């Protein structure tokens, strides 16, 4: 019988849950990185919109103060 069809060793059986946890954690990390990137882009857009609104309101404020 070849080694690939042999019974798993006790070390292999102990490593299986650890490997599956690592795989799940990597997947969660990948998702978190994607969410972080989207949030970062959304904040940049919000900041740009805030600057545009501020530039629009600045002349109106000067007229109001006169």
C-alpha positions in Angstrom: 0.0 0.0 0.0 1.3 3.5 -0.8 1.8 6.2 1.7 -0.9 8.4 0.3 -3.5 5.8 1.2 -2.2 5.1 4.6 -4.0 5.8 7.8 -3.4 9.4 9.1 -1.0 9.8 11.9 -2.0 11.2 15.3 0.0 14.4 14.5 -2.0 14.8 11.2 -5.2 14.4 13.1 -4.2 17.0 15.7 -3.2 19.5 12.9 -6.4 19.2 11.0 -8.5 21.4 13.3 -5.7 23.9 13.5 -5.4 24.1 9.7 -9.2 24.6 9.3 -9.1 27.4 11.9 -6.2 29.1 10.1 -8.1 28.8 6.8 -11.2 30.4 8.3 -9.2 33.2 9.9 -7.5 33.9 6.6 -10.9 34.2 5.0 -12.2 36.5 7.7 -9.1 38.7 7.4 -9.5 38.9 3.6 -13.1 40.1 4.1 -12.1 42.6 6.8 -9.4 44.1 4.5 -12.0 44.5 1.8 -14.4 46.2 4.2 -11.6 48.5 5.5 -10.8 49.5 1.9 -14.4 50.3 1.1 -14.8 52.3 4.3 -11.6 54.2 3.6 -12.8 55.1 0.1 -16.2 56.2 1.5 -14.5 58.5 4.0 -12.4 60.1 1.3 -15.6 60.7 -0.7 -17.4 62.2 2.3 -14.4 64.5 3.0 -14.4 65.7 -0.6 -18.1 66.4 -0.5 -17.6 68.3 2.8 -15.0 70.4 1.2 -17.2 71.2 -1.8 -20.1 72.2 0.5 -17.7 74.3 2.6 -16.5 76.2 -0.4 -20.0 76.8 -1.5 -21.2 78.1 1.9 -18.1 80.3 2.6 -19.3 83.1 0.2 -22.8 82.9 1.6 -21.4 83.4 5.1 -19.4 86.5 4.1 -22.5 88.0 2.5 -24.5 87.3 5.7 -21.9 89.0 7.9 -22.0 92.3 5.9 
